[in-house]
Amino acid sequence: MGKEKIKLDKSLMDKVRKYAEMSGYSSVEEFITHCLEKEIAKIEESDSEEEIKKKLKGLGYIS
């Protein structure tokens, strides 16, 4: 599986490191991957494209 790089604000990255360590993840990448997979699974449970858009708007990902 290929990997991509993303940029995060320093304050967010500090929180990610803190909670990844507290939760027992082996790496920050593992923690972020798990969080993203959980959020994507929630979105994919939606029945319609309109419902997906509504959830994405609610999460602040789209306007």
For each residue, the residues with C-beta under 8 A, 3 or more apart:
1:
2:
3:
4:
5:
6:
7:
8: 12 13 16
9: 12 13
10: 13 14
11: 14 15
12: 8 9 15 16
13: 8 9 10 16 17 28
14: 10 11 17 18
15: 11 12 18 19
16: 8 12 13 19 20 28 31 32
17: 13 14 20 21 28
18: 14 15 21 22
19: 15 16 22 23 31
20: 16 17 23 25 27 28 30 31 32
21: 17 18 24 25
22: 18 19
23: 19 20 31
24: 21
25: 20 21 28 30 31 34
26: 30
27: 20 30 31
28: 13 16 17 20 25 31 32
29: 32 33
30: 20 25 26 27 33 34
31: 16 19 20 23 25 27 28 34 35
32: 16 20 28 29 35 36
33: 29 30 36 37
34: 25 30 31 37 38
35: 31 32 38 39
36: 32 33 39 40
37: 33 34 40 41
38: 34 35 41 42
39: 35 36 42 43 59
40: 36 37 43 44
41: 37 38 44 45
42: 38 39 45 55
43: 39 40 46 52 55 56
44: 40 41
45: 41 42
46: 43 51 52 55
47: 51
48: 51 52
49: 52 53
50: 53 54
51: 46 47 48 54 55
52: 43 46 48 49 55 56
53: 49 50 56 57 62
54: 50 51 57 58
55: 42 43 46 51 52 58 59
56: 43 52 53 59 61 62
57: 53 54 60 61 62 63
58: 54 55
59: 39 55 56
60: 57
61: 56 57
62: 53 56 57
63: 57
